[in-house]
Amino acid sequence: MNIQIRNPIPLDGDGDGSVQVMLDPADKIDTAQVFAVYGKGGIGKSTTSSNLSVAFSKLGKRVLQIGCDPKHDSTFTLTKSLVPTVIDVLESVNFHSEELRTEDFVYEGYNGVMCVEAGGPPAGTGCGGYVVGQTVKLLKEHHLLEDTDIVIFDVLGDVVCGGFAAPLQHADRALVVTANDFDSIFAMNRIVAAIKAKSKNYDVRFGGVIANRSADTDEIDRFNAVAGLNRLAHFRDVDAIRRSRLKKSTLFEMGDDPEIIAVQQEYLQLAERLMAGVEPCDPKPMKDREIFDFLGFD
């Protein structure tokens, strides 16, 4: 992967003082619909990504989920294990990628969903963007993207530095998972700003908001109305979701209780909507102090 450090870019760049891991044009994913899932840490991005991956697969699509967290726990409900990361296996062959086989870093999960964990450098060192770039490069070298219809990047927390914003360079649509509370919406606003910045130089556009772990969506909807965003789905705080994580399973493996079936149907409807192609939003993120005051109430 070609790594470049950019100087601060005025006006039409990614932002003042932006330091980025640049995408090599040869590594562009152009054979699949690509979604990047963001949100506040602990909001349920991996749960959402994994169940959405299964929903796409239930609709007959060939799906690849790429976990972009050094904890490499994005896909464990699909594979029932913590699989080795791309960085782990590359290190094992002294970064001679030609020595790797597909089965060394791609694992088949529930209902045929293919799973990859990018991994990452030790805490406080290295660049997450480099890791994402190496993962995509490796997938292309092994021609794995040619047989894929849907790619989902499950991205670490609400970190939107140049490194962990790297999946936005590959994605068609970025999605944000949020709850109906101050911290989640505050984080979402900053993520939206990062997505808007990336959309100046890349094809990524903001696809919409997924409400999660929330009985209501009133605060989310109020923010969306001002910020020019759309809510695509609403997943309530259902105990079956918590239990599915403990059982290392997706919701589609949790039985036929009416409550579970209702959540499964919501995921299938979301997958169908995304497959059909959601119109991009024209986001209008607020400054931190503006949203701080906006979300406040007596």
Sequence and secondary structure as in RCSB ss.txt:
>XXXX:A:sequence
MNIQIRNPIPLDGDGDGSVQVMLDPADKIDTAQVFAVYGKGGIGKSTTSSNLSVAFSKLGKRVLQIGCDPKHDST
FTLTKSLVPTVIDVLESVNFHSEELRTEDFVYEGYNGVMCVEAGGPPAGTGCGGYVVGQTVKLLKEHHLLEDTDI
VIFDVLGDVVCGGFAAPLQHADRALVVTANDFDSIFAMNRIVAAIKAKSKNYDVRFGGVIANRSADTDEIDRFNA
VAGLNRLAHFRDVDAIRRSRLKKSTLFEMGDDPEIIAVQQEYLQLAERLMAGVEPCDPKPMKDREIFDFLGFD
>XXXX:A:secstr
          SSSSSTT       GGG   SSEEEEEEESTTSSHHHHHHHHHHHHHHTT  EEEEEESTT  SS
HHHHSS    HHHHHHHTTT GGG  GGGT EE GGG EEEE    STTSS HHHHHHHHHHHHHHTT GGG SE
EEEEE TT  STTTTGGGGT SEEEEEE SSHHHHHHHHHHHHHHHHHTTTSS EEEEEEEES S  HHHHHHHH
HHT  EEEEE   HHHHHHHHTT  GGGS   HHHHHHHHHHHHHHHHHHH           HHHHHHHH   
